[in-house]
């Protein structure tokens, strides 16, 4: 079997690297692949996968690769910075294949005359802890440092919820957001190995995003985590989120971040335990295709094609 090297953008504390490289590598090993993560001895591998890595240093590494070069990209970085756009286009000219995590990114590469393969970001469901969900109702957001800004769409909806509704608002992240929440916000510092258990204690998972092209290309990783942990999901409507969430069936989508609708849906889910549990149960069934062993099989097929 060919030797495969994943070059991640970050370590185990970086969500995309943990899921796409480290966890995926373990499942690919079970399928017979010789997989290594993180080493820079690129010349000794048959396939080298650059995960979100396309900067000058990475472009220099390509020349040392004797096997196949793969660019894996799960964010629309080409929309963020002209320099990054230039680097990405330069990288793909020398890459043998491109793997993306969402349809919008796939379509962008197609418009730039490059073929890509869609392999979603997986999640190892079997490794997720399961904690009991106790009163009061807990609304949860989990995210990386820098993404707290998306919670600005929830300030008015959360603050407007009637005080007679008993709930807690948990934010699990890198830093406390200072956005003007008047209802008590319970901030939990994200820690590897405990964050997923804290999510599983909650009842409602929120996934707000800005309504811009960059955010519209993000994969549905956050809703997948919530669904797999038994939470009812409420999210900004984006193309990628819409591919997983069927509004009013296995979750709720908020078009244009309509703040009144955010407030109405959250209030309903806090009050109506039957509806909340129905949504959570359907969500848990809908996200199963993102389970890591299923995603590893897609990687297996792709790697064999090289």
Secondary structure, 3 states (H helix, E strand, C coil): CCEEEEECCCCCCCHHHHHHHHHHHHHHHHCCCEEEECCCCHHHCCEEEEECCCCHHHHHHHCCCCCEEEEEECCCHHHCCHHHHHHHHHHHHHCCEEEECCHHHHHHHHHCCCCCEECCCCECHHHCCCCCCCCCEEEEEECCCCHHHHHHHHHHHHHHCCCCCCEEEEEEECCCCCCCCCCCEEEEECCCCCHHHHHHCCCEEEECCCCCHHHHCCCCHHHHHHHHCCCEEEEECCHHHHCCCCECCCEEEEHHHCHHHHHHHHHHHHHCHHHHHHHHHHHHHHHHHHEHHHHHHHHHHHHHHC
